[in-house]
Amino acid sequence: MEELEKMLELFPEKECPNINSAFRKLHANLMFRSARAAVSISGGSDSDVMLDMIQALNPAKNYPFAEIHYAWFNTGIEYTATKEHLGFLEEKYGVTIEQKKAKTPVPLGCKTWGQPFMSKQISQYISRLQAHGFQWEDEPFEILYARYPNCKAALRWWCNAFGPGSRMNIEKCRLLKEFMIANPPKIGFSDGCCKGAKKDVAHDYIKEIKATINIVGIRKAEGGARATAYNSCFSEPSSKSEAAQFRPLFYFTDTDKELYCQRRGVVHSDLYEKYGFKRTGCACCPFGSRFEMELQAAEQLDPGLAMAAKKIFGGAYEYTRAYRDFKAKYDAERKAKRDKEREEKKETEREKEGQTSLF
């Protein structure tokens, strides 16, 4: 197959083992699994690479029996630059990207279930605790579990009971527990907005086209709950209504991705190229640690969108800022205490030296 051989030559196994292997696996899945393939296009840099890889193999010529359905899921709060980039991708690759509306748009999801805070996993745990009327108590797990018997996993997170050093413990977010005890949340937090705006509509789309495989741009190196949920690049369907999932970029490192884009001339949206975004998703989402930067950029790019984001996520922004201020104050106080102790120690040593000199 000419196109595959060209890609394997462009990315030799010894020099680019992850990319080379990804093309081989992509070829196999397009050849044997793609009677009806659903390919999720987000407009982000990872999906740019994934789309380029698929089209580089010329599916119309080499996999004529494969139905490839490209789809973008509109969450209800998207950058204009992302929408424009989708048009660019359609024109560049000669494909159609179906635009599907969210089952529950993010604004409604936040109003219904709560706002996103820190991460999907953390928001989910907080949501569970809030649903059980948790009072943000600092007690051992056994005592709290007796008090809230239907909230085990969230309580394990709160009590650092997943085991020493586990990334599932709240202690992995420095001072978050101390902050929440001192400042109990006054609004609801949840990851439900992601489910209603992305997961549900994607699931419905897979059923709608009767997909045999779902191809997504998840990379292990990006971290987060989405990436750490998998151990490999492929998952068999969990039920008859599901499709197998293939993640061609799963083993790509940041260096692999950069090299691929250089050699293939992959162009990302203006959010990356002009405004320095590292990742994209729902506009100005509080799950992103750089949401302040995103808000500043949105005020230039999409003033109306920035205003909407502040209205939708305002409570989460305020709570995150308060948490960051709490950590900064704590660090400043610790530094001041250390500096004071250091000066007192020096003063004591000077006094001892003075007393010694008298003899």
N, C-alpha and C positions, 0 to 999 in steps of 0.2 A: 504494500500500500504506500504509494508515493508520498502523500502528505505526512503520514506517521513517520516514515523514514527520515523525512526532512527535519521533523521536530526532534527526533532522537539524535540526529547529527548536530543540530543546533544546541542541544542540551545533552552532551555525552554523559554516559553513566558514571564514569570516573570523576568527572568535574562537577556534575549536577545530578547526583543520584536521586534526590527527592523529586525533582522535576521530571527526569527521565522515567522513573517508576510511575509517576502520576499519569503521564501520557499513555503508558502501556495499560494501566488499569482503566483509564478513561476509554481507550479503544475497546477493551474487552466488554465494558459495560454498555457502550453504544452498540456493539456488535450483538450482544446476547441478551441484554436486559431492557433495551429501549424501544419496545413496541410502542409505548406511550410514555415519554419522559417529561416530567415536570421539572423545569429549571427555574429556581428562584433568583431573580435579578433585583438587587437592592439599590443599585446606583452607587454602591460603595466600591472601594478599591479591590477587595477580594473577589467580588462578583464580576468586576471588570476582567480580572485575570481568568476566572472560570469561563466566562463567555468567550474570551479570546482563544482559550485552549480548545473548546468545543468546535468553534468555527475554523480553527487552524487545521482540523482534521477533515474539513469539507464534508459534513454529514450528508448533504444532498447527493453528493457523488458516491461516497463510500458506505453510507448506511441508508440507502433509499427506502428501506422498510421501516426505519425508525421515525416515529412522530415526536418531534421535539417541540415542546410548548414552553416558551419563555413567558414568565409572569412577574409582575411587580405589584406588591400589595401596598396600597395607599393607606397609611395609618390615620390620616386625617390631620396630620401636622408635619408637612414635608416642605423642604426647601424648594424654591423655584429652580435653583441650580441643579437639583437632583432630577427634577422633571425634564429640564432642558437636556441634561446628560443622557437621559433615556432616549430622547429623539436623536441625539448624536450617535448613540450605539446602534439604533435601528438603521440609520443611514449608512454607517461605516460597515456593518456586517450584513446588511441586506436581510434583516430579520424583523419579525413583528413581536413586540413585547406587550402582552395583554396587561391592561391595568385593571386590577380588581380592588373594589372598595372594601374597607374594613367592615367586618360584621358588627363590631362595636368600636367606633372611632375613638382615638385616644382621649379627646376632651370628655366624651360621655363616659368612657371607662374610668377615668380619674374621679369623675363626679360620683360614679356608682360604687366603685370598689376602694378607692383611695389613691393617693399619689405615689409615684416611685421615689424611693430614697436609697441612696448608696449603691445597691445592687439588687438583682432579682431575688436572690436567695435571702438576703437580709430583709427586704420588703415583705417577702412571703412569711418569714418567721414573725416579724412584727405584726403583720396582719392577723396571724393565728393567735398571738398573745392578746391583741386588742379584742378579737372576737370572743375571747373567754374572760374579758373584764380584768385582765392582768393589771396589777397596781405597781409594777416596776420595782418589786421588792428585791433586796439583796439578801437572799436566804439560800441555804443549800438545796440541791436538786430534790432530795427526798421530801423535804418539807413543802416545797412548791408543787411537786408532783401530786402530793396528797391534797393540796389545796386546789389544783387545776388538773384533774386526772385525765382530761381528754386533749392534752396539749404537750405530749411528751417530747417530740422532736424539737419544737420551738424552745421548750424549757431546757433541753440539753444544750442548745445553742447559747441561751442566756446564762446558764450555769457553768459553761466551759466543760460540759460533761461528755463530749465526744471523744475524750482521751487527750493525754498530754501532747501539746503541740499540734493538734488537729486544726486544719484550716477551716473546719466547720464551726469552731468555737468563736464566740463574740470577741474574745481577746485578740483575735487576728486583726480586728479594727481597733487600733490603739485608743483607749479611753472612751470608747463608745458606750460601754456599760455605765461607767461613771457619769458620763454626760446625760444619759437617758434617765438615770436615777435622780439626778439633780434637775433635769428638765424633761419631765414626762411629755411625750408628744400629745398635742392638743388636736391634731387632725389625723385622719386615717391614712395609713400607708399600705401599699399593696403592689404586687406585680401583675395584677389583673388586667391592666391596660395593654400589656404585651399580648396576653392571651386573646383578648377580644379583637385587637387590631391586626395581629399577625398570625398567631398559631391557629385560631379558629378558621380564619378565611383560607389559610394555606391548606388546612385539613379538608375543608369543603371543596377546594379546587382540585385536590388530588382525587377525591371521590367523583367529582364532576367529570373529569376527563378519563377516569378509570386508569390512572397512572400505574405503570408497572415499576417505575423507579422515580425517586425524587432526588434530584441532584442539587446540592446546596454548597455554598462557599464557606464552610466552617474550617478554620485552621486551629490546630492544637495550640500553636504558639500565641494566639490572641488571648488565651486564658478566659476566665469567666465561666459561669454555669453552663453556657451553651457548648463550649469547647470541652470542658472537663466531664461532660456527661457521657463522652464516648471514649473508647479505648483503641479504636481503629477507624479506618476510612470507610467502612461498609457496615450496614446493619440490615439484617433480614427483616421483613415485615412482621410486626408483632401480632397481627390479626389479618383476616381476609379483606377487611375494609381498608387496610393500610398498604403502603407501597414500600419496597426496599428503599433504603437511603444510601446514596453514595456521596462521599465528600472528597472530591479530587484534590483539593488543596490541603487536606488534613495535616500532612507532614511537612508542608512548606514552612521554612523559617522566614524571618524577615529578610534575611540576606537572599534566600531563594526568590522571594517575591520581587525584590528590587532588581535582581539579575534578570528575571523573566521579563519584567516591564521594559528594561533597557534593551534587551535583544529583540523583543517583539514590538517595541514602539507603542506600548499600551498607554493610552491617554485617560487620565482620571477626570472627574468633574472639577469645576472651578473651586469647589469647596476645598479640594486638596491642592490643586495647582496654584490658586491665587490667594487662598485664605489660610493655608497651612493646617487644615484639619488632619488629624491622625486617623480618625474613624468617623463614620457617619451612621445615623440611624434616625429615629424620630428627632425632629429639630429641637435642639436645646434640652434634651432629656436629662433629668437630674441623675440618672444612672451614670452618665458620663462625668468623669472627674474634671473635665475641662468645660463644663457647661457655662462658666462665666465668660470664657473666650468665645464660645459659640454664641452667647447672647450679644456680645459686642459685635461679632461678625454679622449676626442676623439684623442688628439695628441698621447696618449699612446695606446689606443685601435685600432683606425683606422686613422693613419696619413694621408692617402689619403682623407678620409672623412672630416677630420678637414680642410684640404687645400681647398676642394671643398666648404665647408660651408663658409669659409672666402671669397671666390670668389663670392658665391651666395648672401650672406647676408652682405657683407663688409660695404656697405653704412649704413645699419640699425645699425650695431654694432657701427660704428663711431658716429652716431647721438645719440644713446643711451648713449654711454660713455660721450659725450659732455654734454648731459642733466644731467647725474649724477654728472659730474664735476661742472656744473652750480649750482646745489643744494648744493653741498659741499662747494663751494666758498661763496655762499650766507649765509649759516649757519655759516661759519668761520668768515665772516665779521660782522654778527649780534652778534656773541659771543664776538668778539673783541670790538665792540661798547658797549655792555653791561658791559664788564670788565672795559673798560675805564670810563664809567659813574659811575660804582661802586667805582672805585679808586678816581675819582674826588669828589664823595660824601663823602668818608672817609676823604679825604684831607680837604674838607670844614669843616667837623665836628671837625677835629683835630685843625684847625685854630681857630674855635670858642671856643674850650676848652682852647687853649693857651691864647686867649684874655681874657677869663673869669678869668683865674688864676692870671692875672696881677692885678686884683682888689681884 
